[in-house]
Amino acid sequence: MADRRRIPNPWIGIPVVLATVLGWLIGGAVGRVGCESSCVGTELALSVIGALVGFVGTLVVVVLAVRSLAEWQALKRDGE
């Protein structure tokens, strides 16, 4: 059997990347608002934390949704 490479599913990749970018921006904004002077370290740390939270949270939700839809399709196909 030939070795087939799997193509990444855009329905998983696009929301995860979008949530990561938005988490980065929101974390940076919170860091900027929370500091009175130039706090590059705090802003960077909160940006990274926001990006990680956005990445992991969205990844879990999207993967579970795609798996449940695949299971539902399989049950529907087997039932007919």
Buried (B, 14 or more C-beta within 10 A) or exposed (E): EEEEEEEEEEEBEEBBBEBBBBBBBBBBBBBBEEBEEEBEEBBEEBBBBBBBBBBBEBBEEBEEEEEEEEEEEEEEEEEE
